[in-house]
Amino acid sequence: MNIRKTTMMFLSCLLALSLSSCVLGGKLSGAKQGGEVTGLSTGRGYTEPTPFGMTQVQRGFLKMGLEKKDSLWGISTPVKEVSVDGFWMDETEVSNAKYRQFVMWVRDSILRTRLADPAYGGDETYMITEDKNGESVTPHLNWKKQLPRKPTEDEQRAIESLYVTNPVTGEKLLDWRQLNYRYEIYDYTTAALRRNRLNPEERSFNTDVTVNADEIVMISKDTAYIDDEGRIVRETINRPLSGPYDFLNTYIVNVYPDTTCWVNDFTNSDNETYLRNYFSNPTYNDYPVVGVTWEQANAFCAWRTDYLLKGLNGAARFIQRYRLPTEAEWEFAARGKNGTEFPWENEDVKNGDGCYYANFKPDRGDYTRDGNLITSKTGIYAANSNGLYDMAGNVAEWTSTIYTESGVEAMNDLNPQLEYKAAKEDPYRMKKKSVRGGSWKDPESYIRSAWRSWEYQNQPRSYIGFRCVRSMASPASVNAKGKKKR
């Protein structure tokens, strides 16, 4: 037998062995394990990198709520022992600069769409309609294509279509009414409920019950569109269950913050400076964004998720989406590792040198006693033991939880959450969302970690902002005492 034939036989044996040991990307247990079941490995465990600007909050336990009556108002707040899983949380509140990036992304996406429109020159290179193999794909924007530096006449018309001019002052301003962001969220939880199975026989495990094959299951689905007059129309559709697309919800949200909140929140007050400067002036880049509704905060979370995944080119399929924290997650994170009343370790609001721990309203009418008049730059006060800044004061923060008087009493004790997607036709009182942390305008009692407040989901305020969280794809292991295992 020559060397070449021997080599070919050896390679053939290796190939056969490799093929017989590979199933579904894992390794089958063979005879060398004595026929024992040892498990099928589907690859290496995923180690999630720390998201930019976020810190890890380890899973744990807390007594949610106030255990004693509020000394100022005499209000009793329900208390419940709950446990929450680990998550990532923004170290600081979302700043003007970060939210402005979202606004400008929406503006540029509209501009690219118009530049590809025949009415504005029809430059098709701003849209991608084929993949690298020449196969047709769903048309989407080409972000690698740079916007024109020296625009032609048609391109200039496209740019100018996004701006309006004040007929009195002559100011050229971005037309905020056009800045609408469309996004879709698949409701995995509702889709997973047994009552929503397409096969009626799979909706109950009770064998004593006769299956009604003709049973109609109604689902509720959020949708939105732009009408002929350019207005956003939101609808909640109730219809018979028909398939997986019934759980895909569509939203269209105007993303520009309400800069007029500074004059609408405070009557008989001269706040024009903030109206004209707070969001647009670079001096306020690192200040928390305000005038953002709960709906806009959710849109930012959706955009941030999409922005991340496109940057990863679909490489991280385990990455969870950005979202607003639940009320329980927010309080757990704010209390720190020792579950304190405030984000700091003692019950005072200032240290021995008379320096305040947060930006709030220390005295009646004296906003400046803590060194600030309105908001302050994010992160200038010390972080709590979880590495989070401004969990008390500065701006109050949206949560994903609906507000009810019963609070935690109606929640589960495992990852508690109360969620309700209010339809447009619902009574306004059903559109309250929980707000936590207190703000620059609130007294000491309101900035405690357990203090509950609320606002309507479509109401922008000069004292409410938000920060994002992200569930952990691979939570760190902890032992019974809550310490990270090595």
Sequence and secondary structure as in RCSB ss.txt:
>XXXX:A:sequence
MNIRKTTMMFLSCLLALSLSSCVLGGKLSGAKQGGEVTGLSTGRGYTEPTPFGMTQVQRGFLKMGLEKKDSLWGI
STPVKEVSVDGFWMDETEVSNAKYRQFVMWVRDSILRTRLADPAYGGDETYMITEDKNGESVTPHLNWKKQLPRK
PTEDEQRAIESLYVTNPVTGEKLLDWRQLNYRYEIYDYTTAALRRNRLNPEERSFNTDVTVNADEIVMISKDTAY
IDDEGRIVRETINRPLSGPYDFLNTYIVNVYPDTTCWVNDFTNSDNETYLRNYFSNPTYNDYPVVGVTWEQANAF
CAWRTDYLLKGLNGAARFIQRYRLPTEAEWEFAARGKNGTEFPWENEDVKNGDGCYYANFKPDRGDYTRDGNLIT
SKTGIYAANSNGLYDMAGNVAEWTSTIYTESGVEAMNDLNPQLEYKAAKEDPYRMKKKSVRGGSWKDPESYIRSA
WRSWEYQNQPRSYIGFRCVRSMASPASVNAKGKKKR
>XXXX:A:secstr
  HHHHHHHHHHHHHHHHHHTEETTEE   GGGTT       S        TTEEEE  EEEEES SS  TTT  
    EEEEE  EEEESS  BHHHHHHHHHHHHHHHHHHHHTSGGGT  GGGEEEE TTS EEEEEE TTS   SS
  HHHHHHHHTTEEE TTT  EEE GGG EEEEEEE HHHHHSGGG SSGGGS   TTS   TT   EEEEEEEE
E TTS EEEEEEEEE  SGGGGEEEEEEE S  TTHHHHSSTT   HHHHHHTTTSGGGTTSB  S  HHHHHHH
HHHHHHHHHHHTTT  TT   EE   HHHHHHHHHTTTT SSSSSSS SB TTS BSSBS  BTTBGGGGS SS 
  TT S   TTS   SSBSSEEEEEEE  TTGGGGS SBS        TTS GGGGEEEEES  TTS GGGGSTT
 EEEEETT   TTEE   EEE SS   B TTS B  
